[in-house]
Amino acid sequence: MKRSNSFIKNSKWKSFLFFLFLASLFWLLTKISKEFIAPVSATIVFMNVPETVSIKETNADEITFNLFTNGYEFLGYKLKQPSINVDVSKFKNENNTIQISSDELLKEINEQFPSTRAVNTLNLDALRLKVDPIVRKKVPVVINNKVTYKNGYRLIGAIAVSPDSVFVSGPQKNVAEIDSVFTETVLLELLEDNISKKINIIVPQMAGISMSNKTITASWVVKEIAQKEFEIPVQVINKPSGVIIKIIPNRVKIKVDVTLDHFNDITANDFEVFCDYDERNTDENFMIAHLRKKTEWVEHIELATQKIDFLIFKE
């Protein structure tokens, strides 16, 4: 009998809680279905920004206004903040400031919300956008590369980069700080043949910066190298008249690196070694030897001796 009474009491208590939940739910649904005026915050999205300017990051990116809405919609706005698109091209830029009045903002907002939802109050009297003029500047491209060559092979000339410069565009202050742009690092090992690679350019980490090109093509001309030695007579230029100058040594050795396809074309006549008497060291009686080449086929030249002693005799 006691167990039966306990079961009845538990059933009544559960029924009471169930109907209390339904009543609370009905009350809540009734409340949030009612319409009222509430403040709503929205993110500002600037659209159709003229190509001649950029919006500064310090500008306001959020706006608050009173909206006639119901609880369902208000809850949705709290869970997911709405956004307002502002067409910047509609408004005039004066002294790098675009001013949008509260009336113009209200018009933009009301056009984007349901027609039954009226917006009537903003948290500002006007939206003043500070803008930077967009400028364009041509800067060189610097290639980052780590390259090794097979023994006996070498890069001929410089790495060919195309294009070798790009136009960077952006806010005047940021563009002024850019003197060159760099590529991603290229790793090449033990090259023995010509090679070309497309490489990405690293965009400078500055607000509003864009580039005319995002990639370049770099080319390496690689050839096998051999070494030749020559003994070249030393000449003296700017020699005064009425004297005889004896130089020691009067011939110097040079070592040159030449590509195999031009190895037999290079002769001693392709080089000159000279000393300038006007640049002599009068305290120790010596001159510095300089080398002049007459060919483009030589990749590297090594002058064995640069210090040339001299003696002066009267004629």
TIVO-159526 format. One line per 3 residues: number of its first residue (from 1); for each residue x, y, z of N, C-alpha, C. Coordinates in nm, 2 decimals. Each point is the difference from the previous one (the first is absolute). Example, Ala and Ser with C-alpha at 12.3 -4.5 7.8 and 13.67 -1.06 7.14 Angstrom:
TIVO-159526
1 = 1.32 -0.57 0.78 -0.09 0.12 0.00 0.09 0.12 0.00  -0.04 0.11 -0.07 0.09 0.11 0.00 -0.08 0.11 0.08
This chain:
TIVO-159526
1 = 0.08 -0.12 0.00 -0.08 0.12 0.00 0.09 0.13 0.00  0.11 -0.01 0.08 0.09 0.12 0.01 0.07 0.02 -0.14  0.04 -0.12 -0.06 0.06 0.01 -0.13 -0.09 0.06 -0.10
4 = -0.13 -0.03 0.00 -0.10 0.06 -0.09 -0.01 0.15 0.02  0.00 0.04 0.12 -0.02 0.15 0.03 0.13 0.07 -0.05  0.11 -0.05 0.02 0.13 0.06 -0.05 0.00 0.01 -0.15
7 = -0.05 -0.10 -0.07 0.00 0.01 -0.14 -0.10 0.11 -0.05  -0.11 0.01 0.07 -0.10 0.11 -0.04 0.06 0.14 0.02  0.07 0.01 0.11 0.06 0.13 0.03 0.11 0.04 -0.10
10 = 0.08 -0.10 -0.04 0.11 0.03 -0.10 -0.06 0.03 -0.14  -0.11 -0.06 -0.03 -0.07 0.02 -0.13 -0.06 0.14 0.00  -0.06 0.05 0.11 -0.05 0.13 0.01 0.11 0.11 -0.01
13 = 0.11 -0.03 0.07 0.12 0.09 0.00 0.05 0.02 -0.15  0.02 -0.11 -0.07 0.05 0.00 -0.13 -0.10 0.08 -0.09  -0.13 -0.03 0.02 -0.10 0.07 -0.08 0.00 0.15 0.02
16 = 0.02 0.04 0.13 0.01 0.14 0.04 0.12 0.07 -0.07  0.12 -0.07 0.00 0.12 0.06 -0.07 -0.02 0.01 -0.15  -0.06 -0.10 -0.06 -0.03 0.00 -0.14 -0.08 0.12 -0.04
19 = -0.11 0.02 0.07 -0.09 0.11 -0.03 0.06 0.14 0.03  0.09 0.00 0.10 0.07 0.12 0.04 0.10 0.04 -0.12  0.06 -0.10 -0.05 0.10 0.02 -0.11 -0.08 0.05 -0.13
22 = -0.12 -0.06 -0.03 -0.08 0.05 -0.11 -0.04 0.14 0.02  -0.04 0.03 0.12 -0.05 0.14 0.03 0.11 0.10 -0.01  0.12 -0.04 0.05 0.12 0.09 -0.02 0.04 0.02 -0.14
25 = 0.00 -0.11 -0.08 0.03 0.01 -0.14 -0.10 0.09 -0.07  -0.13 -0.02 0.03 -0.10 0.08 -0.07 0.02 0.15 0.04  0.03 0.02 0.12 0.02 0.14 0.05 0.12 0.06 -0.07
28 = 0.11 -0.08 -0.02 0.12 0.05 -0.06 -0.03 0.03 -0.15  -0.07 -0.09 -0.07 -0.03 0.02 -0.14 -0.09 0.12 -0.02  -0.09 0.02 0.09 -0.08 0.12 -0.01 0.08 0.13 0.02
31 = 0.09 -0.01 0.09 0.08 0.12 0.03 0.09 0.04 -0.12  0.07 -0.10 -0.06 0.10 0.03 -0.10 -0.07 0.02 -0.14  -0.13 -0.03 -0.01 -0.07 0.02 -0.12 -0.05 0.15 -0.01
34 = 0.00 0.07 0.12 -0.04 0.14 0.00 0.11 0.08 -0.06  -0.05 0.11 -0.06 0.09 0.10 -0.07 0.04 0.11 0.10  0.13 0.04 -0.01 0.05 0.11 0.09 0.12 0.07 -0.07
37 = 0.05 0.11 0.05 0.11 0.07 -0.05 0.12 -0.05 0.08  0.11 -0.04 -0.07 0.12 -0.05 0.07 0.13 0.05 -0.07  0.11 0.02 0.07 0.12 0.03 -0.07 0.06 -0.12 -0.07
40 = 0.05 0.02 -0.12 0.06 -0.11 -0.08 0.14 0.06 -0.05  0.10 -0.08 0.01 0.13 0.03 -0.05 0.03 -0.07 -0.13  0.05 0.07 -0.10 0.03 -0.07 -0.13 0.14 0.04 -0.05
43 = 0.06 -0.10 -0.07 0.13 0.02 -0.06 -0.01 0.09 -0.13  0.08 0.09 -0.02 0.00 0.09 -0.12 0.09 -0.07 -0.10  -0.05 -0.02 -0.12 0.07 -0.06 -0.11 0.01 0.11 -0.11
46 = 0.12 0.05 -0.03 0.01 0.11 -0.10 0.01 -0.06 -0.14  -0.09 0.04 -0.08 -0.01 -0.06 -0.14 0.04 0.11 -0.10  0.04 -0.05 -0.12 0.03 0.09 -0.11 0.10 0.11 0.03
49 = 0.10 -0.03 0.08 0.10 0.10 0.03 0.07 0.04 -0.12  0.01 0.13 -0.03 0.07 0.05 -0.13 0.15 -0.05 0.00  0.05 -0.03 -0.12 0.13 -0.06 -0.02 0.11 0.10 0.04
52 = -0.04 0.13 0.01 0.10 0.11 0.03 0.03 0.01 0.15  -0.08 -0.07 0.09 0.01 0.02 0.14 -0.01 -0.14 0.07  0.05 0.00 0.13 -0.02 -0.12 0.08 -0.05 0.05 0.14
55 = -0.09 -0.09 0.06 -0.06 0.04 0.12 0.10 -0.03 0.11  0.03 0.10 0.09 0.09 -0.02 0.11 -0.06 -0.10 0.10  0.09 -0.08 0.06 -0.04 -0.10 0.10 -0.06 0.06 0.13
58 = 0.04 0.12 0.02 -0.05 0.07 0.13 -0.14 0.04 -0.01  -0.07 -0.01 -0.11 -0.14 0.04 -0.01 -0.09 -0.09 0.08  -0.11 0.06 0.03 -0.11 -0.09 0.07 -0.04 -0.11 -0.08
61 = -0.01 -0.12 0.05 -0.05 -0.12 -0.07 -0.13 -0.05 0.05  -0.06 0.07 0.09 -0.13 -0.04 0.06 -0.09 0.11 0.03  -0.13 -0.02 -0.01 -0.10 0.11 0.02 -0.11 -0.06 0.09
64 = -0.06 0.08 0.09 -0.11 -0.04 0.08 -0.12 0.09 -0.03  -0.12 -0.06 -0.01 -0.12 0.07 -0.03 -0.12 -0.07 0.07  -0.11 0.08 0.02 -0.12 -0.06 0.06 -0.08 -0.05 -0.11
67 = -0.05 -0.13 0.02 -0.08 -0.07 -0.10 -0.13 -0.04 0.06  -0.11 0.02 -0.07 -0.13 -0.05 0.04 -0.01 -0.14 -0.05  0.01 -0.10 0.10 0.01 -0.14 -0.04 -0.08 -0.08 0.10
70 = 0.01 -0.13 -0.01 -0.06 -0.09 0.10 0.11 -0.09 0.06  -0.04 -0.07 0.10 0.10 -0.08 0.07 0.07 -0.10 -0.08  -0.07 -0.07 -0.09 0.06 -0.10 -0.09 0.11 0.06 -0.08
73 = -0.03 0.11 -0.06 0.11 0.07 -0.09 0.11 0.05 0.09  -0.04 0.06 0.11 0.10 0.06 0.09 0.10 -0.11 0.05  -0.05 -0.12 0.03 0.08 -0.11 0.04 0.09 -0.04 -0.11
76 = -0.05 0.00 -0.12 0.08 -0.03 -0.12 0.12 0.10 -0.02  -0.03 0.13 0.02 0.10 0.10 -0.01 0.11 -0.02 0.11  -0.04 -0.04 0.11 0.10 -0.03 0.11 0.09 -0.12 -0.03
79 = -0.06 -0.10 -0.06 0.07 -0.12 -0.03 0.10 0.02 -0.12  -0.05 0.08 -0.09 0.08 0.03 -0.12 -0.01 0.15 -0.04  0.11 0.07 0.02 -0.01 0.14 -0.02 -0.03 0.03 -0.15
82 = -0.10 0.09 -0.02 -0.02 0.04 -0.14 0.10 0.09 -0.06  0.00 0.02 -0.13 0.10 0.09 -0.06 -0.08 0.10 -0.09  0.06 0.11 -0.01 -0.06 0.11 -0.08 0.10 0.03 -0.11
85 = -0.04 -0.01 -0.13 0.08 0.04 -0.11 -0.01 0.15 -0.03  0.12 0.07 0.00 0.00 0.14 -0.03 0.07 0.02 -0.13  -0.07 0.05 -0.10 0.05 0.03 -0.13 0.08 0.13 0.00
88 = 0.14 -0.01 0.01 0.08 0.12 0.02 0.00 0.09 -0.12  -0.02 -0.06 -0.12 0.01 0.07 -0.13 -0.11 0.11 -0.01  -0.11 -0.01 0.09 -0.11 0.10 -0.01 0.04 0.13 0.06
91 = 0.11 0.00 0.08 0.03 0.12 0.08 0.13 0.06 -0.04  0.01 0.13 0.03 0.11 0.08 -0.05 0.12 0.00 0.09  0.12 -0.01 -0.06 0.12 0.01 0.08 0.06 0.14 0.00
94 = 0.01 0.06 0.12 0.05 0.13 0.02 0.11 0.00 0.10  0.13 0.03 -0.05 0.11 0.01 0.09 0.03 -0.14 0.06  -0.02 -0.11 -0.08 0.03 -0.13 0.05 -0.10 -0.04 0.12
97 = -0.12 0.05 -0.01 -0.11 -0.03 0.10 -0.13 -0.02 -0.08  -0.06 -0.11 0.02 -0.14 -0.02 -0.06 -0.10 0.00 0.12  -0.09 0.10 -0.01 -0.10 0.02 0.11 -0.13 -0.05 -0.04
100 = -0.06 -0.09 0.08 -0.13 -0.05 -0.03 -0.09 0.04 0.12  -0.11 0.08 -0.03 -0.08 0.05 0.11 -0.09 -0.11 0.06  -0.06 0.03 0.11 -0.08 -0.10 0.07 -0.13 -0.03 -0.08
103 = -0.05 0.10 -0.07 -0.12 -0.02 -0.09 0.04 -0.10 -0.11  0.12 0.02 -0.06 0.04 -0.09 -0.11 0.03 -0.14 0.05  0.05 -0.01 0.12 0.02 -0.13 0.06 -0.13 -0.07 0.03
106 = -0.10 0.08 0.05 -0.13 -0.06 0.03 -0.06 -0.05 -0.12  0.01 0.07 -0.11 -0.05 -0.04 -0.13 0.06 -0.14 -0.04  0.14 0.00 0.01 0.07 -0.13 -0.04 -0.05 -0.11 0.08
109 = -0.01 0.02 0.14 -0.04 -0.11 0.09 -0.15 -0.05 -0.03  -0.09 0.10 -0.01 -0.14 -0.04 -0.02 -0.02 -0.07 -0.14  0.08 0.03 -0.10 -0.01 -0.07 -0.12 0.05 -0.15 0.01
112 = 0.08 -0.03 0.10 0.05 -0.13 0.01 -0.07 -0.09 0.11  -0.09 0.06 0.08 -0.08 -0.07 0.10 -0.14 -0.02 -0.06  -0.07 -0.10 0.06 -0.14 -0.02 -0.05 -0.08 0.13 0.01
115 = -0.09 0.01 -0.10 -0.08 0.13 -0.01 -0.08 0.03 0.13  -0.03 -0.11 0.07 -0.08 0.02 0.12 0.08 0.04 0.12  0.13 0.00 -0.01 0.09 0.03 0.11 0.06 0.14 -0.02
118 = -0.04 0.10 0.08 0.04 0.14 -0.02 0.12 0.03 0.09  0.10 0.06 -0.05 0.11 0.05 0.07 -0.01 0.15 0.02  0.01 0.04 0.12 -0.03 0.15 0.02 0.11 0.07 0.08
121 = 0.09 -0.07 0.06 0.10 0.07 0.08 0.14 -0.06 -0.02  0.10 0.08 -0.02 0.14 -0.05 -0.02 0.08 0.05 0.12  0.12 -0.07 0.03 0.08 0.04 0.11 0.11 0.11 -0.04
124 = -0.02 0.05 -0.13 0.09 0.11 -0.04 -0.07 0.09 -0.09  0.05 0.12 -0.01 -0.07 0.10 -0.09 0.05 -0.01 -0.14  0.11 -0.05 -0.02 0.06 -0.02 -0.14 0.11 -0.10 0.01
127 = 0.03 -0.07 -0.12 0.11 -0.09 -0.01 0.10 0.07 -0.08  0.12 0.02 0.06 0.11 0.07 -0.07 0.11 -0.10 -0.03  0.02 -0.03 -0.13 0.10 -0.10 -0.04 0.13 0.07 -0.04
130 = 0.10 -0.04 0.07 0.13 0.05 -0.04 0.06 -0.09 -0.11  0.05 0.05 -0.11 0.05 -0.08 -0.11 0.14 0.05 -0.03  0.08 -0.10 -0.06 0.13 0.03 -0.05 0.00 0.00 -0.15
133 = 0.07 0.10 -0.06 0.00 -0.01 -0.15 0.09 -0.12 -0.04  -0.04 -0.06 -0.11 0.07 -0.12 -0.05 0.10 0.05 -0.10  0.13 -0.04 0.02 0.11 0.04 -0.09 0.06 -0.13 -0.06
136 = 0.08 0.02 -0.11 0.06 -0.11 -0.07 0.15 0.03 -0.02  0.08 -0.11 0.02 0.14 0.02 0.00 0.07 -0.12 -0.06  0.10 0.02 -0.08 0.07 -0.11 -0.06 0.12 -0.04 0.08
139 = 0.02 -0.12 0.04 0.11 -0.05 0.09 0.06 -0.12 -0.06  0.13 -0.02 0.02 0.07 -0.12 -0.05 -0.04 -0.13 0.08  0.01 -0.11 -0.07 -0.03 -0.13 0.06 0.14 -0.06 0.04
142 = 0.01 -0.04 0.12 0.13 -0.07 0.05 -0.03 -0.15 0.02  0.08 -0.08 -0.07 -0.03 -0.15 0.00 0.08 -0.06 0.12  -0.07 -0.07 0.08 0.07 -0.08 0.11 0.03 -0.14 -0.05
145 = 0.13 -0.03 -0.01 0.03 -0.13 -0.05 0.12 -0.06 0.07  0.00 -0.13 0.02 0.11 -0.07 0.05 0.03 -0.11 -0.10  0.11 0.02 -0.07 0.03 -0.08 -0.12 0.15 -0.05 0.01
148 = 0.02 -0.13 -0.02 0.13 -0.06 -0.01 0.01 -0.05 -0.14  0.13 -0.01 -0.05 0.03 -0.05 -0.14 0.09 -0.12 0.01  -0.02 -0.09 -0.10 0.09 -0.11 -0.01 0.14 0.04 -0.02
151 = 0.09 -0.08 0.05 0.15 0.04 -0.01 0.04 0.02 -0.14  0.05 0.12 -0.03 0.04 0.03 -0.14 -0.10 0.08 -0.07  -0.11 0.03 0.06 -0.11 0.07 -0.07 -0.03 0.13 0.08
154 = -0.05 0.10 -0.07 -0.02 0.13 0.06 -0.11 0.08 -0.07  -0.07 0.09 0.07 -0.10 0.09 -0.05 0.07 0.10 -0.10  -0.05 0.01 -0.12 0.05 0.09 -0.10 -0.08 0.13 0.01
157 = 0.07 0.11 0.03 -0.07 0.13 0.01 -0.09 0.00 0.13  -0.10 0.09 0.00 -0.09 0.01 0.11 -0.12 -0.08 -0.02  -0.07 -0.03 0.11 -0.13 -0.07 -0.01 -0.10 0.09 -0.08
160 = -0.06 -0.05 -0.10 -0.10 0.08 -0.08 -0.13 0.00 0.07  -0.06 0.11 0.04 -0.13 0.01 0.07 -0.09 0.08 -0.09  -0.12 -0.06 -0.03 -0.10 0.06 -0.08 -0.14 -0.01 0.06
163 = -0.07 0.11 0.03 0.05 0.14 -0.01 0.10 0.02 0.12  0.09 0.10 -0.03 0.10 0.03 0.11 -0.04 0.10 0.10  -0.12 0.06 -0.03 -0.06 0.10 0.09 -0.15 -0.01 -0.01
166 = -0.07 0.04 0.10 -0.15 0.00 0.01 -0.05 0.13 0.05  -0.13 0.03 -0.02 -0.07 0.12 0.05 -0.07 -0.05 0.13  0.03 0.08 0.11 -0.07 -0.03 0.12 -0.10 0.12 0.02
169 = -0.12 -0.03 0.04 -0.10 0.10 0.03 -0.06 -0.01 0.14  -0.04 0.11 0.05 -0.05 0.00 0.14 0.00 0.14 0.06  -0.03 0.01 0.13 0.00 0.13 0.07 0.14 0.06 -0.02
172 = 0.00 0.13 -0.01 0.12 0.08 -0.03 0.11 -0.03 0.11  -0.04 0.00 0.12 0.09 -0.02 0.11 0.07 -0.14 -0.01  -0.08 -0.10 -0.03 0.06 -0.14 0.00 0.09 -0.02 -0.12
175 = -0.05 0.05 -0.12 0.08 -0.01 -0.12 0.14 0.07 0.01  0.00 0.11 0.07 0.13 0.07 0.02 0.10 -0.08 0.07  -0.04 -0.10 0.08 0.10 -0.08 0.07 0.05 -0.12 -0.08
178 = -0.05 -0.02 -0.12 0.03 -0.12 -0.08 0.10 0.05 -0.10  0.13 -0.05 0.00 0.10 0.03 -0.10 0.03 -0.12 -0.09  -0.05 -0.12 0.04 0.02 -0.12 -0.08 -0.09 -0.11 0.05
181 = -0.02 -0.10 -0.08 -0.08 -0.12 0.05 0.08 -0.12 -0.02  -0.03 -0.10 0.08 0.09 -0.13 0.00 -0.09 -0.12 -0.05  0.07 -0.09 -0.05 -0.06 -0.13 -0.04 0.01 -0.10 0.11
184 = -0.08 -0.10 -0.01 0.02 -0.12 0.09 0.14 -0.06 -0.03  0.05 -0.07 0.10 0.14 -0.05 -0.02 -0.01 -0.13 -0.09  0.10 0.01 -0.10 0.01 -0.12 -0.10 0.12 -0.08 0.04
187 = -0.01 -0.13 0.02 0.11 -0.09 0.03 0.03 -0.09 -0.12  0.12 0.02 -0.05 0.04 -0.08 -0.12 0.14 -0.06 0.04  0.02 -0.13 -0.03 0.13 -0.06 0.03 0.07 -0.07 -0.12
190 = 0.13 0.02 0.00 0.09 -0.06 -0.10 -0.05 0.02 -0.14  -0.02 0.12 -0.04 -0.05 0.03 -0.13 0.11 -0.02 -0.10  -0.04 -0.05 -0.12 0.10 -0.02 -0.11 -0.07 0.03 -0.14
193 = -0.13 0.04 0.01 -0.07 0.03 -0.12 -0.08 0.13 0.02  -0.04 0.07 -0.11 -0.08 0.12 0.01 -0.14 -0.04 0.06  -0.05 0.09 0.08 -0.13 -0.03 0.06 -0.08 0.13 0.02
196 = -0.13 -0.01 -0.01 -0.09 0.12 0.03 -0.11 -0.05 0.09  -0.04 0.09 0.09 -0.10 -0.03 0.10 -0.09 0.12 0.03  -0.13 -0.03 0.02 -0.09 0.11 0.03 -0.01 0.01 0.16
199 = 0.02 0.12 0.05 0.01 0.02 0.14 -0.10 0.10 0.05  -0.06 -0.03 0.11 -0.09 0.10 0.06 0.07 0.12 0.07  -0.06 0.11 -0.02 0.05 0.12 0.07 -0.07 0.02 0.13
202 = 0.07 0.03 0.11 -0.05 0.02 0.13 -0.07 0.13 0.01  -0.13 0.01 0.02 -0.07 0.13 0.02 0.04 0.06 0.13  0.05 0.13 0.00 0.03 0.06 0.13 -0.12 0.00 0.09
205 = 0.03 -0.03 0.13 -0.10 -0.01 0.10 -0.04 0.14 0.05  -0.07 0.07 -0.09 -0.05 0.14 0.04 -0.14 0.01 -0.05  -0.08 0.07 0.07 -0.14 0.01 -0.04 -0.02 0.07 -0.13
208 = -0.09 -0.06 -0.09 -0.04 0.06 -0.12 0.10 -0.01 -0.11  0.11 -0.08 0.01 0.10 -0.01 -0.10 -0.04 -0.11 -0.11  0.01 0.04 -0.12 -0.01 -0.10 -0.11 0.11 0.02 -0.10
211 = 0.02 -0.10 -0.09 0.11 0.00 -0.09 -0.05 -0.03 -0.14  0.07 0.05 -0.10 -0.04 -0.02 -0.14 0.03 -0.14 -0.04  0.10 -0.07 0.06 0.03 -0.14 -0.03 0.01 -0.07 0.13
214 = -0.04 -0.13 0.00 0.02 -0.08 0.12 0.11 -0.10 -0.02  0.05 -0.02 -0.12 0.10 -0.10 -0.02 0.10 0.06 -0.10  0.12 -0.06 0.00 0.11 0.04 -0.10 0.05 -0.13 -0.06
217 = 0.07 0.01 -0.11 0.07 -0.12 -0.05 0.15 0.03 0.01  0.08 -0.09 0.06 0.14 0.01 0.02 0.07 -0.10 -0.08  0.11 0.04 -0.07 0.07 -0.10 -0.09 0.15 0.00 0.03
220 = 0.05 -0.12 0.01 0.15 -0.02 0.03 0.06 -0.05 -0.13  0.11 0.06 -0.05 0.08 -0.05 -0.11 0.12 -0.06 0.06  0.01 -0.13 -0.01 0.11 -0.08 0.07 0.09 -0.07 -0.11
223 = 0.13 0.02 0.01 0.09 -0.06 -0.09 0.12 -0.06 0.07  0.07 -0.09 -0.07 0.12 -0.06 0.05 0.12 0.10 -0.02  0.08 0.01 0.11 0.11 0.10 0.00 0.13 -0.07 0.00
226 = 0.10 0.06 -0.08 0.14 -0.04 0.01 0.09 0.12 0.02  0.12 -0.02 0.05 0.09 0.11 0.04 0.12 0.01 -0.10  0.03 0.12 -0.04 0.12 0.02 -0.08 0.09 0.10 0.07
229 = 0.13 -0.01 -0.03 0.10 0.10 0.06 0.07 0.07 -0.12  0.02 0.13 0.03 0.08 0.08 -0.10 0.10 0.09 0.08  0.11 0.03 -0.07 0.09 0.10 0.05 -0.01 0.13 -0.08
232 = -0.03 0.11 0.06 -0.04 0.12 -0.07 0.11 0.11 0.04  0.05 0.07 -0.11 0.09 0.11 0.03 -0.07 0.12 0.07  0.08 0.06 0.09 -0.06 0.12 0.08 0.04 0.13 -0.07
235 = -0.10 0.08 -0.02 0.02 0.13 -0.07 -0.02 0.11 0.11  0.07 0.11 -0.02 -0.01 0.12 0.09 -0.07 0.11 -0.08  -0.10 0.05 0.06 -0.07 0.12 -0.07 0.03 0.13 0.08
238 = -0.02 0.11 -0.06 0.03 0.13 0.06 0.15 0.01 0.04  0.08 -0.06 -0.08 0.15 0.00 0.02 0.05 0.14 -0.03  0.08 0.06 0.08 0.06 0.14 -0.03 0.11 -0.02 -0.11
241 = 0.02 0.11 -0.07 0.10 0.00 -0.11 0.14 0.03 0.06  0.10 -0.05 -0.07 0.14 0.03 0.04 0.05 -0.10 0.11  -0.08 -0.11 0.03 0.05 -0.10 0.09 -0.03 -0.14 -0.05
244 = 0.08 -0.09 0.05 -0.02 -0.15 -0.03 -0.05 -0.06 0.13  -0.11 -0.07 -0.01 -0.06 -0.07 0.12 0.02 -0.15 -0.02  0.07 -0.06 0.09 0.02 -0.15 0.00 -0.09 -0.06 0.11
247 = -0.09 -0.09 -0.04 -0.10 -0.06 0.09 0.04 -0.14 0.03  -0.02 -0.04 0.13 0.03 -0.14 0.04 -0.12 -0.06 0.08  -0.06 -0.11 -0.06 0.03 -0.06 -0.12 -0.06 0.07 -0.12
250 = 0.05 -0.03 -0.12 -0.06 0.07 -0.11 -0.10 -0.09 -0.08  -0.02 -0.12 0.05 -0.11 -0.08 -0.04 -0.06 -0.07 0.12  -0.14 -0.02 -0.01 -0.07 -0.07 0.11 -0.08 -0.11 -0.05
253 = -0.03 -0.10 0.08 -0.08 -0.11 -0.04 -0.15 0.03 0.04  -0.09 -0.04 -0.08 -0.14 0.00 0.03 -0.06 -0.14 -0.02  -0.10 -0.03 0.08 -0.08 -0.12 -0.02 -0.14 0.04 -0.03
256 = -0.06 -0.06 -0.11 -0.14 0.03 -0.04 -0.08 -0.12 -0.01  -0.13 0.01 0.04 -0.10 -0.11 -0.01 -0.07 0.03 -0.13  -0.01 -0.10 -0.09 -0.06 0.01 -0.13 -0.10 -0.11 -0.02
259 = -0.11 0.02 -0.06 -0.09 -0.11 -0.04 0.06 -0.08 -0.10  -0.02 -0.13 0.00 0.06 -0.09 -0.10 -0.03 0.03 -0.14  -0.11 0.05 -0.03 -0.04 0.03 -0.14 0.08 0.12 -0.05
262 = 0.07 0.08 0.09 0.09 0.11 -0.05 0.14 -0.01 0.05  0.03 -0.12 0.04 0.14 -0.03 0.06 0.11 0.04 -0.10  -0.02 -0.04 -0.13 0.11 0.02 -0.10 -0.01 0.14 -0.06
265 = -0.10 0.07 0.03 -0.01 0.14 -0.05 0.07 0.10 0.08  0.03 -0.03 0.13 0.07 0.10 0.08 0.15 -0.01 -0.01  0.06 0.12 -0.02 0.15 0.01 -0.01 0.05 0.11 0.09
268 = 0.13 0.01 0.01 0.06 0.11 0.08 -0.03 0.14 -0.05  -0.03 0.01 -0.13 -0.03 0.13 -0.06 -0.14 0.05 0.05  -0.07 -0.08 0.07 -0.13 0.04 0.05 0.01 0.08 0.13
271 = 0.12 0.02 0.05 0.02 0.06 0.13 0.11 0.10 0.00  -0.01 0.10 0.09 0.11 0.10 0.02 0.02 0.02 0.15  0.12 0.01 0.04 0.04 0.04 0.13 0.07 0.13 0.00
274 = -0.04 0.10 0.08 0.07 0.13 0.00 0.01 0.06 0.14  0.09 0.09 0.01 0.02 0.08 0.13 -0.01 0.14 -0.04  -0.06 0.08 0.09 -0.02 0.14 -0.02 0.11 0.07 0.08
277 = 0.09 0.07 -0.07 0.11 0.07 0.07 -0.05 0.11 0.09  -0.11 0.06 -0.03 -0.06 0.11 0.08 -0.05 -0.05 0.13  -0.02 -0.13 0.02 -0.05 -0.06 0.12 0.11 -0.08 0.08
280 = 0.13 0.03 -0.04 0.11 -0.07 0.06 0.01 0.03 0.15  0.06 -0.09 0.08 0.04 0.02 0.13 0.14 0.05 0.01  0.02 0.13 0.03 0.14 0.06 -0.01 0.08 -0.04 0.12
283 = -0.06 -0.04 0.11 0.08 -0.03 0.12 0.07 -0.14 -0.02  -0.07 -0.09 -0.06 0.06 -0.14 -0.01 0.03 -0.04 -0.15  -0.03 0.10 -0.09 0.03 -0.02 -0.14 -0.06 -0.13 -0.06
286 = -0.13 0.00 0.01 -0.08 -0.11 -0.07 -0.13 0.06 -0.06  -0.05 -0.08 -0.09 -0.13 0.03 -0.07 -0.09 -0.12 0.01  -0.13 0.02 -0.01 -0.10 -0.11 0.00 -0.03 -0.04 -0.14
289 = 0.00 -0.13 -0.03 -0.03 -0.05 -0.13 -0.16 -0.01 -0.01  -0.05 0.05 -0.12 -0.14 -0.01 -0.03 -0.02 -0.09 -0.13  -0.11 -0.07 0.00 -0.02 -0.09 -0.11 -0.12 0.05 -0.08
292 = 0.01 -0.01 -0.13 -0.10 0.04 -0.09 -0.03 -0.12 -0.10  -0.12 -0.04 -0.01 -0.03 -0.11 -0.09 -0.08 0.05 -0.13  0.02 -0.07 -0.11 -0.06 0.05 -0.12 -0.10 -0.11 -0.05
295 = -0.04 -0.09 0.08 -0.09 -0.10 -0.04 -0.11 -0.02 0.11  -0.12 -0.05 -0.04 -0.11 -0.03 0.09 0.00 -0.15 0.04  0.09 -0.08 -0.06 -0.01 -0.14 0.02 0.07 -0.05 0.12
298 = 0.06 0.09 0.07 0.08 -0.04 0.12 -0.10 0.02 0.12  -0.01 -0.10 0.09 -0.08 0.01 0.12 0.07 0.05 0.13  0.13 -0.03 0.00 0.07 0.04 0.13 0.15 0.02 -0.04
301 = 0.06 0.10 0.05 0.14 0.03 -0.02 0.07 0.02 0.13  0.12 -0.07 0.01 0.08 0.02 0.12 0.14 0.05 -0.04  0.04 0.11 0.06 0.13 0.06 -0.03 0.10 -0.04 0.11
304 = 0.10 -0.07 -0.04 0.10 -0.06 0.09 0.07 0.11 0.08  0.04 0.11 -0.06 0.08 0.10 0.06 -0.07 0.14 -0.02  -0.02 0.08 0.10 -0.05 0.13 -0.02 0.10 0.11 0.04
307 = 0.10 -0.03 0.08 0.09 0.10 0.04 0.12 0.00 -0.09  0.02 0.11 -0.07 0.11 0.01 -0.11 0.10 0.10 0.05  0.12 -0.04 0.03 0.11 0.09 0.04 0.05 0.07 -0.13
310 = 0.06 0.12 0.02 0.05 0.08 -0.11 0.13 0.08 0.03  0.08 0.01 -0.10 0.12 0.09 0.01 0.00 0.10 -0.11  0.05 0.12 0.03 -0.01 0.11 -0.10 0.15 0.04 -0.04
313 = 0.02 0.01 -0.13 0.13 0.04 -0.05 -0.02 0.11 -0.10  0.09 0.10 0.00 0.00 0.10 -0.10 0.04 -0.05 -0.13  -0.06 0.05 -0.10 0.04 -0.04 -0.14 0.14 0.06 -0.04
